[in-house]
Amino acid sequence: MIRFHVQTDGLNVRDYLLTKANLSRQTLKKIKFAGGAIYLNNTPVNVRAPVKKGDTIDCLLPKEVRSPNLYPVEMPLKIIYEDDFILVVNKPAGLPVMPKMGHDTASLAHGLIHYYNQINLPYTVHIVTRLDQDTSGLVLVAKHQLAHGYFRDMKVKRRYLAVVEGKLKETSGIITLPIARKPGSIIERSVDYDGKHAETHYCVVEEADAWSLLNIELKTGRTHQIRVHFSHLQHPLIGDTLYGGTKDIANRQALHCYHLAFTQPYTNEVLSFIAPWPDDLPAIQGDLSTLTAQKLIDE
């Protein structure tokens, strides 16, 4: 049940939900005709019922069908933020976000289903921002299809820290190299000028003798985008053996989604979150919170 507090007079339920609560017409249609319900001050109503300031509108969303592959698995979840619409989770390295076809391995989605069962949430898992299995950091999850639909049209600001091999010639820049699936592989990607547009902004934060720490913002979300782009520039991520990196100082790709920022779908509040640098990667200097305001390129 999703509750909205009416903040204005002169509208009916339908107009309030569409214009003030940011529901899409498709979502409202599903609520009306696919097993949902609408309550005004705890009384069932149709969408033509008038509302006034101070009223509450409750929307019972239709029950969602879960895939048989999404069975509950109890696991510790590092939930950074939660409300009626979204979750932000700090995912550890080594945990896939979704089940892999043909593999009976626990994923973040399995853990979320267990959590949903514990809090009686009758929905399936809607991942908004995915991470590779061996990438750590923040994942944005929509709790239901109503919230998920909103994020299809809205950008989420995603920033990563990556440790790459060597020192870059340019300390900041924009990489715009298209990416496609590598011929003959179902996993690996490569720069391919017939591929999809991919844009990565970066800035060098710290340098050592053999590696550089980069602050990165994704403008597109292609599979393995950061890993492919820097491998193509002959600076693979340390620990990323799939794309040419070595495991001399890290046992997995040194990539961490440390910052997410977006507008909450129904309150219009700007939310921002930071995940600390993980202990299994080389120690870095500085405060991550200061990096969120860093200009990555000279504009």
SVG drawing of the C-alpha trace seen along z (x, -y; Angstrom):
<svg xmlns="http://www.w3.org/2000/svg" viewBox="-16 -25 73 49">
<polyline fill="none" stroke="black" stroke-width="0.4" points="0.0,0.0 1.4,-3.4 0.2,-6.5 0.0,-10.0 -0.8,-13.0 -2.9,-15.5 -1.4,-19.0 -3.9,-20.9 -7.6,-21.5 -9.7,-21.4 -8.7,-18.1 -10.1,-14.6 -8.2,-11.4 -7.2,-10.8 -5.9,-14.3 -4.0,-14.4 -2.3,-11.0 -1.3,-12.0 -0.2,-15.6 0.9,-15.8 2.0,-12.3 3.7,-11.7 1.9,-8.4 1.9,-7.4 -1.3,-6.7 -0.1,-3.2 0.4,-2.6 -2.9,-4.1 -4.6,-1.8 -2.9,1.2 -4.1,0.2 -7.7,-0.2 -7.9,2.9 -5.3,5.4 -6.2,6.2 -5.3,3.0 -7.5,0.5 -7.7,-3.1 -8.7,-4.4 -9.5,-7.9 -9.2,-8.4 -9.4,-4.6 -12.6,-4.3 -12.6,-2.6 -13.3,-5.2 -13.1,-5.6 -10.8,-8.0 -13.5,-10.7 -13.8,-11.3 -12.8,-14.8 -9.9,-15.4 -8.9,-18.3 -5.8,-19.3 -5.2,-17.0 -6.7,-13.9 -4.8,-10.7 -4.9,-8.6 -3.8,-4.9 -3.0,-2.9 -2.9,0.8 -0.7,2.0 -1.5,5.2 0.5,8.2 3.6,8.9 4.6,12.3 8.0,13.5 10.2,15.7 10.7,19.2 14.4,18.5 13.9,15.8 13.6,17.9 14.4,16.3 18.0,16.6 18.9,15.2 21.9,13.0 23.2,9.8 22.1,6.8 23.8,3.4 20.7,1.2 21.9,-2.4 18.4,-3.9 14.8,-2.7 11.4,-4.2 8.1,-3.0 9.5,-3.3 13.2,-2.5 16.1,-0.8 19.8,-1.7 22.1,1.3 25.9,1.4 26.7,4.6 29.9,6.5 32.3,7.7 31.7,11.4 27.9,11.2 26.0,11.1 23.1,8.7 20.7,11.0 20.7,14.8 22.9,16.1 21.3,18.4 22.3,22.0 24.0,21.2 22.5,22.0 24.4,19.2 22.8,16.8 22.5,13.2 21.5,9.9 18.0,10.4 17.6,13.6 18.6,11.7 16.0,9.0 13.3,11.6 14.0,12.9 13.9,9.4 10.7,8.6 9.1,11.8 10.2,10.7 8.4,7.3 5.4,8.7 6.2,6.9 4.4,8.7 6.7,7.6 9.5,8.9 13.0,7.4 13.4,4.3 17.1,3.3 17.6,-0.2 21.4,-0.4 23.3,2.8 26.9,3.7 29.1,6.5 29.6,9.4 33.1,8.4 32.3,4.6 31.4,3.3 29.2,0.4 25.8,-1.2 22.9,0.4 19.5,-1.4 16.5,0.9 12.9,-0.1 10.5,1.7 7.7,2.1 6.8,1.5 5.3,-1.9 8.7,-3.2 10.7,-1.3 8.7,-3.0 9.7,-6.4 13.4,-5.6 13.1,-4.6 12.8,-8.3 15.1,-9.8 18.9,-9.8 20.7,-8.6 24.0,-10.2 26.6,-7.4 30.1,-7.9 32.8,-5.2 36.4,-5.0 38.7,-2.7 42.3,-1.8 43.9,-1.4 47.4,-0.2 49.9,-2.9 49.6,-6.7 47.3,-8.4 48.6,-11.0 45.6,-13.2 44.6,-13.8 40.9,-14.3 38.8,-13.7 35.8,-12.2 36.0,-8.8 33.4,-8.4 34.0,-5.0 31.1,-2.7 30.9,0.7 29.5,4.0 29.6,7.7 33.0,9.2 32.6,11.7 32.6,15.3 32.0,14.4 28.8,14.1 30.5,12.2 33.3,10.0 32.7,6.6 35.0,4.5 35.2,1.1 33.4,1.5 32.6,-1.4 29.4,0.4 28.4,0.7 26.3,-1.4 27.4,-4.9 29.2,-4.9 30.5,-7.9 32.7,-7.9 34.0,-11.1 37.1,-10.7 39.6,-12.6 42.8,-11.4 42.5,-11.6 45.7,-10.0 48.8,-8.4 51.3,-5.8 54.3,-4.3 52.3,-1.6 48.7,-2.7 46.2,-5.6 43.0,-6.2 40.3,-7.7 37.0,-9.4 34.6,-8.4 31.1,-9.4 29.0,-7.3 26.9,-9.1 25.7,-5.8 25.4,-2.4 26.9,0.2 27.9,3.6 31.5,3.5 31.8,-0.1 34.5,-1.4 36.5,1.8 36.4,1.8 37.1,-1.9 40.3,-1.9 41.5,1.4 41.2,0.0 43.4,-2.9 46.0,-0.4 45.2,-1.1 43.2,1.9 41.8,2.0 44.0,3.8 42.7,7.2 40.6,7.3 42.1,10.3 39.2,10.5 40.4,7.1 44.2,7.4 44.7,6.4 46.9,8.3 46.2,9.5 49.5,8.3 47.8,6.0 44.1,6.9 42.2,10.2 39.3,8.6 38.7,5.6 39.4,2.4 36.0,0.8 33.6,-0.6 30.4,-2.6 30.8,-5.1 28.2,-7.6 24.5,-7.7 22.4,-10.8 18.8,-11.1 15.4,-12.6 13.0,-10.6 10.1,-9.7 7.2,-11.0 8.6,-13.5 10.9,-15.2 13.6,-15.2 17.1,-15.1 18.9,-12.1 22.6,-11.5 24.5,-8.5 28.1,-7.5 29.6,-4.0 33.0,-3.8 36.0,-2.4 36.2,1.3 38.9,3.0 39.8,5.6 41.3,3.0 44.5,1.0 44.2,-1.8 43.5,-5.3 43.8,-8.8 41.2,-11.5 37.5,-11.7 35.1,-10.3 32.5,-12.9 34.7,-15.6 34.9,-13.8 31.2,-14.0 31.5,-17.8 34.7,-17.4 34.5,-18.6 35.8,-15.7 36.6,-17.7 37.2,-21.4 34.0,-22.5"/>
</svg>
